[in-house]
Amino acid sequence: MEQPGQGAAIGPIEPLVSVVIATHNRPAVLHQTLKSLVGQTLQDWEAMVIGDACRPDTATTVAAFGDARISYIDLPVNFGEQSGPNNIGFARARGRFVAILNHDDLWFPDHLTSMSGWIDATGADVVITRGAVIESAASKGSRHMILGTGRNGFYDPVTTVGFGSAQMIRRTSLPRLGPWRPASQCVCESSQDWLFRAWRKGAVIATMPHLTVLMLHSGKREGSYARDTAQEQEELMNAMSSPDALRVRILGNAEEPAPLKRFRYLKRRLLAALGIHPRARSFRRQFRHGAFIAMLRQTRGLPPMPEREPDAEALLAHYRHDSERPEAS
């Protein structure tokens, strides 16, 4: 049954870009993220907001935009991480290109225009743009990290990091490249796992040397899901009225990852050629199996990952909790 703000995108004409937005109970930041989408210079898009078992206020937030290009579908139970909702969006996308937008990240107004032009110019299956990881105001003295650097204009499995909001994919390439794997099956972040597997399958992955994404990682902000405040996003959206001035401000307090020494680079490149993700060893040293997502959920103020196959008692508790929960206004 469709909820307010829920339904299929209308109109027989396929959009140029389909935008996939996975979300879970952060309507304040989702509102700012959708503002950055609606404010794009390229307006030929559809957006699918995929709720991961959200409260009713998420549907209300989407419906408030009154934009028929934005559809909303809510999963009946919590998948627990981004791969499931993203794959639903990929399957329903109608656009020539598919872009991912995390629900707490922001796009500069020229993001879709630049990305769609670059993917056409390069003939790539996937394009990664430069993104700035915005450090929390609580991180005194920290510098913003600039990610998305390639090697001679293309993805390097050792050095390139392109998180979801910085990716655009040619839709006809998706069947060959496949869906995101569940986080429990990945040796690093799901987005980086997908890029690496796409590269292994022969995908052409170009990198665009233009800063168009601001990433505000919830996993670096204590209690981010419990509070759902959007002060950082609001301030950055206000500054988007002068995008190049904002870029100057961000880049003025930014750095790129330190380059690897030649031997270490060649060793990791060999691992990549053998099908081993270059970040697998460091991730396994730092996080035992399943510990990365568990750590992120704890930092965000979320309960442990839901069971994939709950028994009848667990289902009873779930439905009882839902029936007793007051409706959001």
N, C-alpha and C positions, 0 to 999 in steps of 0.2 A: 504494500500500500504506500502510495506517495505521501510524503510529509510536506509541510509548507517549505517551499524552496527546493522541492525534490521533483525530479522528472527528467525526461529525455530532452536533449537539445532539439530544437525545432528548426525546420527549414530544409528544403531539399538540396540546397547548394552546399557542397563540401567546403569547409573552411581551409585556409592555408595552413593554419597551425592548430593542433589540439593540445591543450594544456592540462596536465594531470596534477592534481593537488591532493595529497593524502593528508588527513587531519584527524586529530583526536582531542576534543575538549579544550581547545584554546581559541575561543571565538574572538577574543580581543586582538590577538596577533593575526588570526586569519583575516579579520577585517582590514588590517593594514596591508597584508599581502595581496588581498584582492584589489585594494586601491592601486597597488603598483601594477597589477595586471590591467585593470580598466584604463589606467593612464598611459598605456603603450601607444607609441606613434603608429604602429601597425595594428589595425583594428579588425583584421580578418582572422578571427580566432573563435574557438569554442573552448570552454573550460569545464572539466569534470572534477568536482570536489567529492572525494571519496571519504566518507566518515568511517572511522574504525570504532563502531559502536559508540556513537557520540550522544551527549545530552541534547535535548530539544533546542537549546540555545544556539547550537551550531547551524541547524536548519534555518532558524530565525535570522541569523547573521547573513547567510547566503541569500535568503529571500529579500532582505532589506535592500539589496542592490537593484532589484527589479530589472535584471538584465537577462533576457531570454537565452543569451549565449552561455550562461553559467548554469549548469545542472548539478544536482546533488543526489547522491545515493549513499545510504548509510548501511553498513554491515550489521547484521543482527547480533553478532557476538564479536568480542574484541580479538582481532588477529594478533595485536601486540607489537607490531613493528611495520615498517613502510612497504615491504615487498608485496604483501597481499593486496593492499589498496592500489599500489602502483600498477600491478599486473591487471587489475580490473580496468583501470583507466586505459592501459595499452590496448586491451581487447575491444574496448568501446570507441576508441579514437577513430575519427573520420577524416582528419586533416592530412594534408600532404606530408607535413612534418609533425612530430610529437615532442613537446617540451615538458620537462618536469619542473614544478615549483613547490619547494617545501613550504609548509604552512607558516613558518616563522622567518622566511627569507624575503628579500626584496629585489625587484628588478629595476634597473635604470629604465627610463622611458623608451630608449632606443634598443632595448635588448632583443625583442622579437624581430625588428627590422634588420638589425645587424646580423643576427644569427641565421635568419632565413636567407639573407643575401650571401653570407659566407659559405653556407652549406651548398648553395647552388654554384658559387664561384669555384669551389674546390671539388665538387662532385662527390663529396664525402658521404658515408653512411651516417656518421655521427660527427657533431662539432662540439667542442668544449671551449667555453669562453673563460676569460680571467675572472676570478672571484676573490673578494676580500673577506676573510674571516674576521668579523668585527669582535674584538675582545670586549668582555663585559666591563662596565664602568667600575666594577669591584676589583678588577685586575689592574692595580696601580702600576704604571710604568710599562705595561705590555704594549707591544706593537702589533698591528694587524698583519696577518700572514696573507700574502698574495699567492693563490694557487691557480693551476690551469696552464702552466708553462709547458710547451712541447719541445720537440727537438726537430729543428728545420721545418717547423710548421705542422708537425704531426705528433700524435700520442707516442710517448715513450713509456713502456710498462714499468720502468724503474723509477722515473722521476716525475711523471705527470700525475697529478691528483685533480680530478674533476668531479666534484660532488653533484648530486642530482640536479639542483637548481641551475647548474652551469652547463647542462647537457641539452642538445637538440638532436633528434633522431629522425632519419628518413623512414616514414611509416612502412614503405615497401620492404625495408631491410629487417623489420622486426621479426617476421617469421623465421628468418635465417639466424638471427642473433639470439632469439629466445627471450624468456621473461627473466625477471630478477629471481634469484634463489632466496629462500627463507634465510634469515640471518643465522639461524642455527647451523646451516650448512656452509657458511662462509668462514674463511680464515681472516677476513678483514671486514671493513664496512661493505654493506651490500652493494652500494653504488660503485665502489672500486672493483669489487668482485665481478660485476656485470661488464664493466669496461674491459677488464683483463680478458674475460672469456670472449667478448666480442672481437678483441684484437687477435686472439688465438684462432678465431674462426675466419680471419682474413678481412675483417671490416677495415675500411678506410676511416680513420678517426683524425680529423683535422683540429688544430687548436687556433683560436682566434685571439690575436693580441689586442684586446679591447676590454676594459673593465666595465662589466655590465651587471654584476651580481654582488649583493651584500648578503653574507651568510651569518646569521646570529644563532649559533649552535645551542640548542636547549640543553645538551649534555654538558655544557660548560657553565650553566647557570643554575645554581642550587634552587630546588623547589620551583622550577619554571612552569611546570604543569599545575602545581598546586595553587600558585598565585595568579597565573594568566594575566600578567600585566604587560602592556605594550608600549611603555614609555620610550624605550630605545627605538622601536620601529616608528613610532609617531614622530620623534625628533628627526629621524633620517628621512622619512617621507616628506616632512616639511622642507628639508634641505634639497629634496629632489627637484624643486622648482628651478634650481640652478644646477643642473647635473654636472657640468664640467667643474664648477667651483667645489662641489662635493667630492668629485674624483680627486682634485688637487689636495683637498683636506685629508682624504683617506690615504692617498699615496704618500703624503708628507709624513705619515706615521706608520709606514709599512715596511715589510721586508719579505724576501722570497726565501724558500728553504735553502739551507746551505748546500752547495754542490758537493757531490760525493767524490772521494779520491778515485783515481782511474781504476786501480785494482778492485776496489769495492764495487764500483759501477759495473765492471766487466763480469764480476762474479754474480751479481744480481741479474745481469742481462742473460747470463748462461742459465740461471735458474728459470727465468721467464721462458726461454726457448725450450726448456724441458717441461714446461707446463706448471711450474711452481710459482705462485704469486710472489714477487720480490719482497712483499711485506709480511709473508706468512710466518717466517721464523721469528721476527720481532714481535708480532702479535701473539704468537703462541707462548713466547717467553713471558709476556706481560699479562695475558688473559688465558686462563684455562678454558676448556670447551664451554661455550654459553655464557662466559663471565662478562664479556664486553657489553652485551645487551642488558644483562642483569645490573651492571654498574651504571649504565645510562639511565635505566628506569629508576634506580635508587636516587641518583642525583636529581632527576626531574621531579621526584616526589610521587612516583607511580608505584602501584603494587607489583609484585613479581609477575613474570610472564604467565599468561593464562595457559592452562592445560590444553593441548591440542585435541585430546580425547577425554573430556570430563565424563565422570560417571553420573548416575541418576541423582545422587545426593548433591554433587557439585552443580548440576543443572537446576535442581530445586533451589539451592541457595542463590543462584544467579537470578532466576525468575522472581524469587521472593524479594530480593534486593530491588529489582526493577519496579515491582508492583508497589513497593513502599516508598520509592523515591518521589519527592514532590516535583511536579512539572515546573520547568523554568518558564518564567514569564517572557 
